[in-house]
Amino acid sequence: MTISTVPHLNFRGQARAALEFYRSVFGGDLVAVTYQDAHSVERPDEADQVMWGQVVSGDGFHVMAYDVPSSRPWSPGQAPYFVSVRGQDAEEVAAYWHRLAAGATVVVPLAPAGWAPLYGMLTDRFGVTWVLDVAAEHVPV
C-alpha cells in the first residue's frame, strides 16, 4: 500500500486560472471538478468554481487547488494551503486519519463524498490542515 502527499493550494475564485498557469509552466494534465460537477453547490454564483483540481506532470510535478467557498472564512495568505494525503486503500487512509486526529479539530469528518470514496479534513494540534482521501479517477481537462 502506498500514499502520496502533495501541496493543496487554496484560492477564492482563482483556482482554475492558477492551475492553468502551473500547467503552462510545468506541463502535464489538468483536472478540475467544479462544485456543480460534484453536486455540492452552496451558492449559484460559485457553481463553476473549482472544488477539486490538480496538475500532474510526467516529470514529477504535482499540485492541487480549490476555490474556498464564500461560506468559509478566507483571505490571501491565511490558510493558503492544505497538505493532501491520498491513498488507494480506505483502511490505510482511515488509520492515518485516526492518528492525525489526536488533539485535532475535525473540519469535515472522514466519510464517503461525492468526489471520492472516502474524504476528510482536519486541522492538527500544530495548526496544519490536512485533507485525506481515497483516490478516485478524474478525467484530464
N, C-alpha and C positions, 0 to 999 in steps of 0.2 A: 504494500500500500504506500502511496506517496501523496504528499500535499505540495502546494506551491504558495508562496507569498508574493504579493505584488502591491505597489502603491495604488491607492484608490483615491483619486482627487475629487474634491467637492466644489461645485460651482453653483451659480444661480442663473440659469438660462444660457450659459455659455459652454456647456459640456460638449455639445456636438462640434462647435467651432474649434474647441481645444483639441478634441480627438482628431479632427480633420487636419489640424495643423501638425500634431505629433506624427500622424501618418505621413504627411508631406516631408517631414524631416527624417524619419526613421524607416519609412516604408512599412509594408505589412498589410494585414487585413484589419478593417474596422468593422465592428459590430455595434449597433445602437438599438436598444429596446426602449421605446417610449412608454410613458405612463399609460397611454392609450393601448399600446400593444399588450401590456401586462394587465389590462383591465383594472388599473389602480389609480384612476383619475380622481383627484380631490377637487381641483378647480379646472373648468373647461379651458381657460387660457394657458394652462400648463400641460395639456394633454399631449402635445408633441415634444415636450422636453424629455431629456434622456433620463430614464430611471436606472438603466444599467448599460454601460458601454465600455468598450475596450479596443485597444490597438495591440496587435501581436505581430511581430516580425520574425522571419526565419533566422535572423541574427541574434535573437535572444531578447530584444526589447519587448516589454510588456507593461502597459499602464491601463488602469481602469478609471472611469469617471462617471459622475452623475450630477444631475441638477437637483439640489436640495429644494424640496417643495416649500412654498411660502408658509405652510403651517408649522414649519420648524425654524427656529432662530438660525440665522447665518449671516455673516458679513465677511468680506475678503480678509484672509489672514486668520480668522477664527475658525478652528476645526477645519483646516484646509485639506486634510487627508484622513483616510482610514487605512488600516492595514488589513488587506484581504487575505484570508486563508481559505483555499479551495482544495477540496479533495474529491476522490471518486467513491469513497466508502462512507455511508451515513454513520456507522458505528464509530469509525475513526474520527470523523469531524465532531460528532457528539462528545467523544471523550476529551478532545481539545477544548471544546466549549465548556464543559463542566469544570475543567481545571482552570481555565481563564476566568470563569465566573466567580471564583473565590474572592470575596471583597469587592466585586464589580457592581456596576449599575447596569441592569439589563435595559436596553433601549427597545429592541424587538426580540421577543422570545424565540428560541430556536424551534422552528416548526416548518412544515411544508409551505411553499409560497408559489404564486402563480408563475414565477420565472425560474424556480429551482426546486428540486426535490426536498431540500432542507436549507433553511436560511435563518440566520440570527445576527443581531448586532448588540454589542455591549461595550461599555467603557470600563476599562480595568482600573484597579486601585491606584495606578500611576497616571491616570488621565488619558490613556491611549484608547481610541475607539477602534474596535476590531469588528469585521464582518466575516462570518464563517458560513460557507455553503458547500453543498454538493454540486459538482459541475453538471451543467445541462448544455446540450448542443444549441448553438446560436449561429445563424447564417450571416457571413460577412456582407456588409453593405457595398 
